[in-house]
């Protein structure tokens, strides 16, 4: 066994639970960062034009609507997956 495996084996159940909770929080944080990055990339590609370094009013409106739709879609998908998992 490796020293890491030995260290994990020596943790109390409470310590293992805390470690799992910390790891899950880190995974959720990474997923949220990916979500925001993907949302920004997709909305920028769809809405940003040739107005230079700043978005004009039309582009700002497009960007806002795009982000709202993206967020609503992700919420609906997440809720559907959670409902599916709860019905198992």
VOBA-1610 file (N, C-alpha, C; in pm, whole numbers, padded with zeros to 5 digits, always signed):
BEGIN
Unk+00083-00119+00000Unk+00000+00000+00000Unk+00087+00125+00000Unk+00039+00228-00066Unk+00115+00352-00068Unk+00091+00429+00061Unk+00173+00528+00083Unk+00158+00608+00205Unk+00025+00684+00204Unk-00022+00723+00085Unk-00152+00792+00077Unk-00265+00697+00114Unk-00257+00575+00065Unk-00359+00475+00097Unk-00357+00445+00246Unk-00238+00436+00303Unk-00226+00414+00448Unk-00289+00529+00525Unk-00261+00650+00481Unk-00316+00767+00549Unk-00469+00766+00543Unk-00526+00731+00427Unk-00671+00724+00414Unk-00729+00613+00502Unk-00661+00503+00508Unk-00710+00390+00589Unk-00710+00424+00737Unk-00623+00514+00779Unk-00613+00550+00920Unk-00708+00662+00961Unk-00785+00718+00867Unk-00877+00824+00901Unk-01000+00767+00972Unk-01053+00845+01063Unk-01177+00806+01130Unk-01293+00824+01031Unk-01407+00762+01057Unk-01523+00781+00969Unk-01561+00928+00954Unk-01551+01004+01062Unk-01583+01148+01057Unk-01482+01221+00968Unk-01355+01188+00979Unk-01253+01251+00895Unk-01273+01215+00748Unk-01310+01090+00721Unk-01337+01048+00583Unk-01457+01125+00527Unk-01559+01144+00611Unk-01678+01217+00568Unk-01642+01364+00539Unk-01560+01423+00624Unk-01517+01562+00603Unk-01435+01573+00474Unk-01347+01478+00451Unk-01265+01478+00331Unk-01352+01465+00206Unk-01450+01376+00210Unk-01541+01360+00097Unk-01621+01488+00072Unk-01667+01552+00179Unk-01743+01676+00164Unk-01656+01785+00101Unk-01531+01793+00143Unk-01438+01891+00088Unk-01412+01863-00061Unk-01394+01737-00094Unk-01369+01700-00233Unk-01492+01729-00319Unk-01611+01701-00267Unk-01733+01730-00341Unk-01749+01880-00363Unk-01716+01959-00262Unk-01724+02105-00276Unk-01628+02155-00383Unk-01509+02096-00389Unk-01412+02135-00491Unk-01459+02097-00630Unk-01523+01982-00642Unk-01577+01939-00771Unk-01689+02033-00815Unk-01777+02069-00723Unk-01887+02161-00755Unk-01831+02296-00797Unk-01730+02344-00728Unk-01669+02472-00763Unk-01608+02466-00904Unk-01542+02359-00936Unk-01483+02344-01069Unk-01593+02337-01176Unk-01701+02268-01146Unk-01812+02260-01240Unk-01875+02397-01263Unk-01889+02474-01158Unk-01945+02609-01171Unk-01853+02698-01253Unk-01724+02687-01232Unk-01629+02764-01311Unk-01639+02726-01459Unk-01651+02597-01487Unk-01668+02551-01625Unk-01797+02604-01685Unk-01905+02601-01607Unk-02034+02651-01653Unk-02024+02798-01693Unk-01965+02879-01607Unk-01952+03022-01634Unk-01863+03045-01756Unk-01755+02971-01765Unk-01665+02985-01880Unk-01737+02949-02010Unk-01807+02836-02010Unk-01881+02794-02129Unk-01989+02895-02166Unk-02061+02943-02064Unk-02167+03040-02088Unk-02109+03167-02150Unk-02000+03216-02095Unk-01938+03337-02148Unk-01890+03317-02292Unk-01828+03203-02319Unk-01778+03176-02454Unk-01891+03169-02555Unk-01997+03094-02522Unk-02109+03078-02614Unk-02182+03210-02636Unk-02208+03283-02529Unk-02280+03409-02542Unk-02195+03514-02613Unk-02066+03514-02588Unk-01979+03610-02656Unk-01977+03582-02806Unk-01965+03454-02840Unk-01962+03416-02981Unk-02092+03455-03050Unk-02205+03439-02979Unk-02335+03468-03038Unk-02363+03618-03045Unk-02320+03694-02945Unk-02368+03831-02930Unk-02266+03940-02964Unk-02139+03913-02941Unk-02039+04018-02961Unk-02018+04043-03109Unk-02017+04169-03144Unk-01999+04205-03284Unk-01868+04278-03305Unk-01880+04388-03371Unk-01760+04464-03409Unk-01754+04599-03339Unk-01816+04606-03221Unk-01822+04735-03152Unk-01694+04769-03077Unk-01592+04690-03091Unk-01465+04719-03025Unk-01454+04651-02891Unk-01395+04723-02796Unk-01367+04665-02664Unk-01489+04660-02573Unk-01595+04732-02609Unk-01714+04735-02525Unk-01835+04689-02606Unk-01930+04627-02535Unk-02053+04584-02601Unk-02145+04705-02616Unk-02210+04717-02734Unk-02310+04824-02748Unk-02440+04776-02684Unk-02544+04861-02685Unk-02668+04827-02616Unk-02733+04700-02671Unk-02732+04683-02802Unk-02791+04564-02862Unk-02715+04440-02816Unk-02584+04448-02818Unk-02502+04335-02776Unk-02520+04305-02628Unk-02532+04409-02547Unk-02555+04390-02403Unk-02686+04317-02379Unk-02791+04358-02451Unk-02921+04292-02438Unk-02914+04146-02481Unk-02847+04122-02593Unk-02829+03985-02643Unk-02754+03901-02540Unk-02647+03957-02487Unk-02564+03885-02390Unk-02646+03850-02266Unk-02723+03946-02218Unk-02806+03924-02100Unk-02910+03815-02124Unk-02978+03822-02238Unk-03078+03720-02270Unk-03013+03583-02288Unk-02898+03580-02351Unk-02826+03455-02372Unk-02789+03392-02238Unk-02738+03472-02148Unk-02699+03420-02015Unk-02822+03370-01940Unk-02932+03444-01949Unk-03056+03402-01882Unk-03104+03268-01938Unk-03104+03253-02070Unk-03148+03128-02132Unk-03055+03014-02094Unk-02926+03040-02095Unk-02827+02938-02061Unk-02848+02891-01918Unk-02866+02987-01827Unk-02888+02955-01685Unk-03018+02879-01667Unk-03125+02924-01732Unk-03255+02855-01721Unk-03245+02712-01773Unk-03175+02694-01883Unk-03159+02561-01940Unk-03080+02470-01847Unk-02971+02521-01792Unk-02890+02441-01701Unk-02969+02406-01575Unk-03052+02498-01526Unk-03135+02471-01409Unk-03236+02361-01440Unk-03300+02369-01557Unk-03399+02268-01595Unk-03333+02131-01610Unk-03217+02126-01671Unk-03147+01999-01689Unk-03107+01941-01553Unk-03054+02025-01466Unk-03013+01980-01333Unk-03132+01925-01255Unk-03245+01997-01260Unk-03364+01951-01189Unk-03415+01819-01245Unk-03412+01804-01377Unk-03457+01679-01439Unk-03366+01563-01399Unk-03236+01586-01397Unk-03142+01481-01357Unk-03162+01443-01210Unk-03184+01544-01125Unk-03207+01516-00983Unk-03336+01435-00964Unk-03441+01472-01037Unk-03567+01398-01028Unk-03549+01255-01076Unk-03473+01237-01182Unk-03447+01103-01235Unk-03371+01019-01131Unk-03270+01080-01068Unk-03191+01008-00966Unk-03276+00976-00844Unk-03369+01064-00807Unk-03453+01040-00690Unk-03555+00929-00714Unk-03588+00905-00841Unk-03686+00801-00875Unk-03623+00663-00889Unk-03496+00652-00873Unk-03428+00521-00886Unk-03445+00440-00762
//
